[in-house]
Amino acid sequence: MENLFTYVVPAILQMGSWAVVFAIISGVTFGVILGALPGFGSSQSLALLFPLTFAMPADVAIIFFLAVYSAAEYGGSIPAILIRTPGTPAQSVTVLDGYTMAQQGYPNRALKVSLFSGVIGGVTSTVIFIFVGGWIASVALEFGPGEMFALGIFGLSVIGSFFGRDPARGFLATGLGLFLATVGASDFGGMRFTFDQAFLTDGIPLVVVIIAFLAGPESLRLLINHRKTVEKPKKVLAIEKTSDDRFPLRYVRRLVPTWIRSSLIGTAIGAIPGAGASIGSLIAYSEERRWSKRPAEEFGTGIPEGIAAPETANNAVVAGTLVPSLTLGIPGSGSAAILLSVLISKGIVPGPLLFGQEPLLITTIFVGLIFINFWLLLLGLIYTRGFAYISNIARRILGPLVFILILLGTYAYANYSAHVMMVIFLSMLAYWMVKVDIPVVPVVLAFVMGPIIETNLSRAMTIHAGDLSVVMTRPITLVILFLALATFLYSAISSIREHRSKLQSRNEQKE
């Protein structure tokens, strides 16, 4: 703590240098733009921009990358809110309330809720990292493969229980996502569900699943229904001329508990190696449904808490991932691994000795994250004004445009025509699921969780010589699995009660 306050003034002064300011502004701009591309998340953004850091000093390079990282996490919410196409899997949850709010005529408001929540999550997690980073790192060390496996099971219980009209449909979609995740090579050896087709040996890419199940149904709906005359809400047509689409000040008091809860969750999840923003946003949304004063039935109908919870957690994960990355040299996510590569390329070795050897650099990272989030707020308000006008595009134009972008983006991912065919087939499947009221978001989330569960189960089994009982009886694993079971039972009992209540009301009406 003494070193922190010793170097904090030089770090703040360094934030005023032209090189750092330019790095932050350009990093935020690149991050928002790249993060807004469907399927092109923070990891891909950082990988694409990595060569730019070769000519930068170490402190400027890490600040630039942190700016890209933070902005990309926010940028992914832009297409999620406006055209129901998440930039990353972490924004799959944001679609539920963000897109709904935009469709109700409040796209600008939804984007600002996302922006303010992301900034608050980033600043809060940075402050938490400064004071309790060492303790969080020690707790994160307790999460081995067995605990990560249990955390994945808990995620599946949340996905199936709370996404969809009832748990049966939610778990059906979750099972489909897990099935798609098993296509290709197995961590336990051998090939699965390839049907002797070469293009399936590497599995189905995550980008294909994200685009097909989240962007596909909406693009097909726009193509099929574009001839129907639908009056556009006045609020969408005149975003700047009406005060109804602004961010109301009353939201601040209303969202403070959400921001606090989700910031804590995002920071804790980010500190767990391999967990990432997807799990953070999912758990934050689930816990918000549990603890919010608003009825759980209102989530998914376009309420601000449904946007604030996952977006706060997304950006809180950024600082959280730095805990194992800087203190232990263990990347908390793919993006954190690229950040470590920048440090190593500059001759800086991450680990416990880094805090003693490079105190000014560590303090600069802390202070830089706070400045980055304030710049993200300023530039985000400017960029949001332009992005919100996407909602003004006529559906007869937007439908073909989105579908063309889907095909081009899918092909550009690996220049492979088989991926295009996968997207078309899965998009039609997703469109049918939407028509019969089976939720598609659980498919994507389960597809993300599947490899996490399988890989960590394989590692745990290898470590314990195939003895599954040892894996399941560790204290943290038992607690997490108990929470997963409790979540499943709670949703099942609630569904049964709701079904009985509906039957009783129908019988009373007949009488």
C-alpha positions in Angstrom: 0.0 0.0 0.0 2.9 2.3 0.8 4.4 1.8 -2.7 1.0 2.5 -4.2 0.7 5.9 -2.7 4.3 6.7 -3.3 4.0 6.2 -7.1 0.4 7.3 -7.6 1.3 11.0 -8.3 3.9 10.2 -11.0 1.3 7.8 -12.5 -1.4 10.4 -12.6 1.1 12.9 -14.2 2.0 10.3 -16.8 -1.7 10.1 -17.8 -1.4 13.7 -19.0 1.3 12.9 -21.5 0.4 13.2 -25.2 1.5 9.6 -25.9 -0.7 8.1 -23.2 -3.7 10.3 -24.1 -3.4 9.3 -27.7 -3.0 5.7 -26.7 -6.2 5.8 -24.7 -8.3 7.7 -27.3 -7.1 5.4 -30.1 -7.5 2.3 -28.0 -11.1 3.2 -27.0 -12.0 4.0 -30.6 -10.5 0.8 -31.9 -12.1 -1.2 -29.1 -15.6 0.1 -29.6 -15.5 -0.4 -33.4 -14.0 -3.8 -33.3 -16.1 -4.9 -30.3 -19.2 -3.9 -32.2 -18.4 -6.4 -35.0 -20.5 -9.6 -34.4 -18.3 -12.4 -33.1 -15.2 -10.1 -33.0 -14.6 -9.8 -29.2 -11.8 -8.4 -27.1 -9.4 -11.3 -27.7 -9.7 -10.9 -31.5 -9.4 -7.2 -31.2 -6.2 -7.4 -29.1 -4.7 -10.0 -31.4 -5.3 -7.9 -34.4 -3.7 -4.8 -32.9 -0.8 -6.6 -31.2 1.7 -5.5 -33.9 1.0 -1.8 -33.1 2.6 -2.2 -29.6 6.1 -3.1 -31.0 7.0 0.6 -31.4 5.4 1.6 -28.0 7.1 1.8 -24.6 5.9 -0.8 -22.1 3.6 1.6 -20.1 2.0 3.1 -23.2 1.5 -0.3 -24.8 -0.2 -1.8 -21.8 -2.4 1.3 -21.4 -3.3 1.1 -25.1 -4.3 -2.6 -24.8 -6.3 -2.0 -21.6 -8.2 0.7 -23.4 -8.9 -1.7 -26.3 -9.9 -4.4 -23.9 -12.3 -2.2 -21.9 -13.9 -0.6 -24.9 -14.4 -3.9 -26.8 -16.3 -5.2 -23.8 -18.7 -2.2 -24.1 -18.6 -2.2 -27.9 -20.1 -5.8 -28.0 -23.3 -4.4 -26.4 -24.0 -2.1 -29.3 -25.1 -4.6 -31.9 -26.6 -6.7 -29.1 -28.9 -3.9 -28.2 -29.6 -2.5 -31.7 -29.8 -5.5 -34.0 -29.8 -8.5 -31.6 -26.3 -9.6 -32.6 -23.9 -9.7 -29.6 -20.3 -8.8 -30.4 -19.2 -11.4 -27.9 -20.8 -14.3 -26.0 -20.7 -12.2 -22.9 -23.3 -9.9 -24.5 -25.7 -12.8 -25.1 -27.4 -11.9 -21.8 -27.6 -8.2 -22.7 -29.7 -9.1 -25.7 -32.6 -10.1 -23.4 -33.4 -6.7 -22.1 -31.2 -4.4 -24.2 -32.7 -5.4 -27.6 -36.2 -5.4 -26.1 -35.8 -1.9 -24.8 -34.5 -0.7 -28.2 -37.5 -2.3 -29.9 -39.8 -0.4 -27.5 -38.4 2.9 -28.8 -35.5 3.5 -26.4 -32.3 2.5 -28.2 -30.3 5.6 -27.0 -31.4 4.9 -23.4 -30.4 1.2 -23.6 -26.9 2.1 -25.0 -26.4 4.7 -22.2 -27.4 2.2 -19.5 -24.8 -0.2 -21.0 -22.2 2.6 -21.2 -22.7 3.9 -17.6 -22.8 0.4 -16.2 -19.7 -0.6 -18.0 -17.8 2.4 -16.8 -18.9 2.0 -13.2 -18.1 -1.7 -13.3 -14.6 -0.9 -14.6 -13.8 1.8 -12.1 -15.2 -0.1 -9.1 -13.3 -3.3 -9.9 -10.1 -1.3 -10.3 -10.5 0.2 -6.9 -11.3 -3.3 -5.5 -8.2 -4.6 -7.3 -6.0 -2.0 -5.7 -7.0 -2.8 -2.1 -7.8 -6.5 -2.1 -6.1 -7.8 -5.2 -3.7 -10.0 -3.2 -6.5 -11.6 -1.2 -8.5 -12.3 -4.3 -5.5 -13.9 -6.0 -5.1 -16.3 -3.0 -8.7 -17.3 -3.2 -8.5 -17.8 -7.0 -5.6 -20.2 -6.5 -8.1 -22.6 -4.8 -10.0 -23.0 -8.1 -8.5 -26.0 -9.8 -10.0 -28.0 -12.7 -12.6 -29.7 -10.4 -13.9 -26.3 -9.2 -14.0 -25.0 -12.7 -16.0 -28.1 -13.7 -18.4 -27.4 -10.9 -18.7 -23.8 -11.8 -19.6 -24.8 -15.4 -22.3 -27.1 -14.0 -23.7 -24.2 -12.0 -23.7 -22.1 -15.1 -25.7 -24.7 -16.9 -28.3 -24.9 -14.1 -28.7 -21.1 -14.3 -29.0 -21.1 -18.1 -31.6 -23.8 -18.2 -33.6 -22.5 -15.2 -34.0 -18.9 -16.0 -33.8 -18.5 -19.8 -37.1 -19.2 -21.5 -40.8 -19.3 -20.6 -40.2 -22.4 -18.5 -37.3 -24.6 -17.3 -38.3 -27.5 -19.7 -37.8 -25.3 -22.7 -34.7 -23.7 -21.2 -33.0 -27.1 -20.6 -34.0 -28.3 -24.0 -32.1 -25.4 -25.6 -29.2 -25.9 -23.2 -29.0 -29.6 -24.2 -28.9 -28.5 -27.9 -26.0 -26.2 -27.1 -24.1 -28.9 -25.3 -24.7 -31.3 -28.2 -23.3 -28.8 -30.7 -20.3 -28.2 -28.5 -19.4 -32.0 -28.6 -19.1 -32.0 -32.4 -15.4 -32.7 -33.4 -12.4 -33.9 -31.4 -13.0 -34.9 -27.8 -10.7 -34.0 -24.8 -11.1 -37.7 -23.8 -9.9 -38.9 -27.3 -11.6 -39.7 -30.5 -14.0 -37.9 -32.8 -17.7 -37.3 -32.2 -20.7 -36.6 -34.5 -18.6 -35.8 -37.5 -20.4 -38.3 -39.8 -17.1 -38.8 -41.7 -17.3 -35.2 -42.9 -14.0 -33.4 -42.9 -15.4 -30.0 -42.3 -16.8 -31.2 -38.9 -13.5 -32.6 -37.5 -12.6 -29.2 -36.0 -16.0 -28.8 -34.6 -18.4 -25.9 -35.0 -16.7 -22.5 -34.5 -18.1 -20.3 -31.7 -18.5 -17.4 -34.1 -20.8 -19.5 -36.3 -23.0 -20.4 -33.3 -23.2 -16.8 -32.1 -24.2 -15.5 -35.5 -26.5 -18.3 -36.4 -28.6 -18.4 -33.2 -28.6 -14.7 -32.3 -28.3 -12.8 -35.5 -29.8 -15.4 -37.8 -33.4 -15.5 -36.5 -33.6 -11.7 -36.5 -32.2 -11.4 -40.1 -34.6 -14.1 -41.4 -37.5 -12.4 -39.6 -36.6 -9.1 -41.2 -36.4 -10.7 -44.6 -39.7 -12.6 -44.2 -41.7 -9.8 -42.6 -40.3 -6.7 -44.4 -43.4 -6.3 -46.6 -45.6 -6.0 -43.5 -46.4 -2.4 -42.7 -45.2 -1.6 -39.2 -45.4 1.9 -37.8 -42.1 2.8 -36.3 -42.1 4.4 -32.9 -41.7 8.1 -32.9 -39.1 7.9 -30.2 -36.8 5.9 -32.6 -37.3 8.3 -35.5 -36.4 11.3 -33.4 -33.9 10.2 -30.9 -32.5 13.7 -30.3 -35.8 15.6 -30.4 -37.4 13.8 -27.5 -36.4 13.6 -23.9 -38.1 10.2 -23.5 -35.1 8.3 -24.9 -32.6 9.9 -22.6 -31.0 8.3 -19.5 -33.3 9.4 -16.7 -31.6 10.6 -13.5 -34.0 8.4 -11.5 -32.2 5.4 -12.9 -29.0 6.3 -10.9 -30.6 5.6 -7.5 -32.5 2.6 -9.0 -29.3 1.0 -10.4 -26.9 1.6 -7.6 -27.6 -1.8 -5.9 -27.3 -3.5 -9.3 -24.0 -1.8 -10.0 -22.5 -2.8 -6.6 -23.6 -6.4 -6.8 -22.5 -6.9 -10.4 -19.2 -5.1 -9.9 -18.3 -7.5 -7.0 -19.4 -10.5 -9.0 -17.5 -9.5 -12.1 -14.3 -8.8 -10.2 -14.5 -12.1 -8.4 -15.2 -14.1 -11.6 -12.5 -12.2 -13.5 -10.0 -13.3 -10.8 -10.7 -17.0 -11.5 -8.4 -18.2 -14.4 -10.4 -19.2 -17.4 -13.8 -18.1 -16.2 -14.1 -14.9 -18.3 -16.8 -12.4 -19.0 -19.3 -14.9 -20.3 -19.6 -16.6 -16.9 -19.5 -13.2 -15.1 -22.3 -11.7 -17.1 -24.4 -14.8 -16.7 -24.0 -15.1 -13.0 -24.5 -11.3 -12.5 -27.8 -11.5 -14.4 -29.0 -14.5 -12.5 -28.1 -13.0 -9.1 -29.9 -9.7 -10.1 -33.0 -11.7 -10.8 -32.7 -13.2 -7.4 -32.0 -10.1 -5.4 -33.6 -7.3 -7.3 -36.8 -5.7 -5.9 -38.3 -6.0 -9.3 -40.3 -9.3 -10.0 -38.2 -11.9 -11.9 -40.9 -12.0 -14.5 -40.0 -8.5 -15.6 -36.5 -9.5 -16.6 -36.4 -9.9 -20.4 -39.0 -7.2 -20.9 -36.6 -4.3 -21.4 -35.9 -3.2 -17.9 -32.6 -1.3 -17.1 -31.5 -3.8 -14.4 -31.4 -6.5 -17.1 -28.9 -4.4 -19.1 -26.9 -3.0 -16.2 -26.1 -6.3 -14.4 -24.3 -8.1 -17.3 -22.7 -5.0 -18.6 -21.3 -4.0 -15.2 -19.9 -7.5 -14.7 -18.4 -7.5 -18.2 -16.2 -4.5 -17.6 -15.5 -5.5 -14.0 -14.0 -8.7 -15.3 -11.3 -6.6 -17.0 -9.6 -5.5 -13.8 -10.4 -8.9 -12.2 -8.4 -10.8 -14.8 -5.3 -8.7 -13.9 -5.2 -10.3 -10.5 -4.0 -13.8 -11.5 -2.3 -12.3 -14.6 0.0 -9.9 -12.9 0.4 -11.5 -9.4 0.8 -15.1 -10.6 1.5 -14.9 -14.3 -1.7 -17.0 -14.9 -3.9 -15.4 -17.6 -7.5 -15.1 -16.4 -8.8 -15.1 -20.0 -7.6 -15.1 -23.6 -7.5 -11.3 -23.6 -5.3 -11.4 -20.4 -3.0 -13.8 -22.1 -2.4 -11.3 -24.9 -1.8 -8.6 -22.3 0.8 -10.8 -20.7 2.4 -11.3 -24.1 2.8 -7.5 -24.4 4.6 -7.4 -21.0 6.8 -10.3 -21.9 7.7 -8.8 -25.3 8.9 -5.7 -23.4 11.1 -7.8 -21.1 8.8 -7.6 -18.1 8.1 -11.0 -16.4 4.7 -11.2 -14.6 4.6 -12.8 -11.2 4.8 -12.1 -7.5 8.1 -10.2 -7.9 6.6 -7.8 -10.4 5.0 -5.6 -7.7 8.3 -5.1 -6.1 10.4 -4.7 -9.3 8.0 -2.5 -11.3 6.0 -0.5 -8.7 5.5 2.5 -11.0 4.3 0.3 -13.9 1.8 -1.5 -11.6 0.5 1.8 -10.2 0.3 3.2 -13.8 -1.9 0.2 -14.7 -4.2 0.9 -11.8 -4.5 4.6 -12.4 -4.6 4.0 -16.2 -7.7 1.8 -15.9 -9.6 4.6 -14.0 -8.6 7.1 -16.7 -9.5 4.7 -19.4 -13.0 4.3 -18.1 -13.6 8.0 -17.8 -12.4 8.4 -21.4 -14.7 5.5 -22.4 -17.6 7.4 -20.8 -16.7 10.6 -22.7 -16.1 9.1 -26.1 -18.9 6.6 -25.6 -21.4 9.4 -25.2 -20.2 10.8 -28.5 -20.2 7.5 -30.3 -23.6 6.4 -28.9 -25.3 9.4 -30.5 -24.3 8.0 -34.0 -24.8 4.3 -33.2 -28.3 4.8 -32.0 -29.4 5.9 -35.5 -28.9 2.4 -36.7 -32.5 1.9 -35.4 -33.7 4.3 -38.0 -32.8 2.1 -40.9 -35.9 0.8 -42.7 -36.5 -2.9 -42.1 -36.6 -3.7 -45.9 -33.0 -2.4 -46.1 -31.8 -3.6 -42.7 -32.9 -7.2 -43.3 -30.9 -7.9 -46.5 -28.0 -5.9 -45.1 -27.8 -7.9 -41.9 -28.0 -11.2 -43.8 -25.3 -10.2 -46.2 -23.1 -9.1 -43.3 -23.7 -12.4 -41.6 -22.6 -14.3 -44.7 -19.6 -12.1 -45.3 -18.5 -12.1 -41.7 -18.8 -15.8 -41.4 -16.8 -16.4 -44.5 -14.2 -13.9 -43.5 -13.7 -15.6 -40.2 -11.6 -18.4 -41.8 -12.3 -18.1 -45.5 -14.2 -21.4 -45.4 -17.4 -21.9 -47.3 -18.5 -24.7 -45.0 -18.9 -22.2 -42.2 -21.4 -20.3 -44.3 -23.4 -23.4 -44.9 -23.4 -24.1 -41.1 -24.7 -20.6 -40.4 -27.5 -20.9 -42.9 -28.6 -24.3 -41.6 -28.4 -23.3 -37.9 -30.1 -19.9 -38.6 -33.1 -21.7 -40.0 -33.1 -24.0 -37.0 -32.9 -21.0 -34.7 -35.7 -19.2 -36.5 -37.9 -22.3 -36.1 -37.0 -22.4 -32.4 -38.1 -18.8 -32.0 -41.4 -19.5 -33.7 -42.2 -22.4 -31.3 -41.1 -20.3 -28.3 -37.9 -22.2 -27.5 -35.2 -19.7 -26.3 -32.1 -19.5 -28.4 -29.8 -17.7 -25.9 -29.3 -20.9 -23.8 -27.9 -22.6 -26.9 -25.1 -20.1 -27.2 -24.3 -19.9 -23.5 -24.3 -23.7 -23.2 -22.1 -24.0 -26.3 -19.6 -21.7 -24.5 -19.8 -23.6 -21.2 -19.5 -27.1 -22.8 -15.8 -27.0 -23.6 -15.1 -25.4 -20.2 -16.8 -28.3 -18.4 -15.3 -31.0 -20.6 -11.7 -29.7 -20.5 -11.7 -29.2 -16.8 -13.3 -32.5 -16.1 -10.6 -34.2 -18.2 -7.9 -32.4 -16.4 -9.4 -33.2 -13.0 -9.7 -36.9 -13.9 -6.1 -36.9 -15.1 -4.8 -35.3 -11.9 -6.7 -37.7 -9.7 -6.1 -40.9 -11.8 -9.7 -41.2 -12.9 -11.1 -41.1 -9.4 -14.2 -38.9 -9.8 -15.1 -39.1 -6.1 -12.0 -37.1 -5.3 -13.0 -34.4 -7.8 -16.5 -34.1 -6.4 -15.7 -34.1 -2.7 -13.5 -31.0 -2.5 -15.1 -28.3 -0.3 -15.4 -25.6 -2.9 -16.7 -28.1 -5.5 -19.3 -29.4 -3.2 -20.6 -25.9 -2.4 -20.8 -25.0 -6.1 -22.6 -28.2 -7.0 -25.0 -27.7 -4.1 -25.8 -24.3 -5.5 -26.4 -25.8 -8.9 -28.8 -28.4 -7.5 -30.6 -25.7 -5.4 -31.0 -23.5 -8.5 -32.4 -26.4 -10.5 -34.8 -27.4 -7.7 -35.9 -23.8 -7.1 -36.7 -23.3 -10.8 -38.5 -26.7 -11.1 -40.6 -26.1 -8.0 -41.5 -22.5 -9.1 -42.5 -23.9 -12.5 -44.7 -26.5 -11.0 -46.4 -24.0 -8.7 -46.9 -21.6 -11.6 -48.4 -24.4 -13.7 -50.8 -25.4 -10.9 -51.8 -21.8 -10.3 -52.7 -21.5 -14.0 -54.7 -24.7 -14.0 -56.5 -23.6 -10.8 -57.4 -20.2 -12.3 -58.7 -21.9 -15.5 -60.8 -24.3 -13.5 -62.2 -21.4 -11.5 -63.1 -19.5 -14.7 -64.9 -22.6 -16.1 -66.9 -22.9 -12.9 
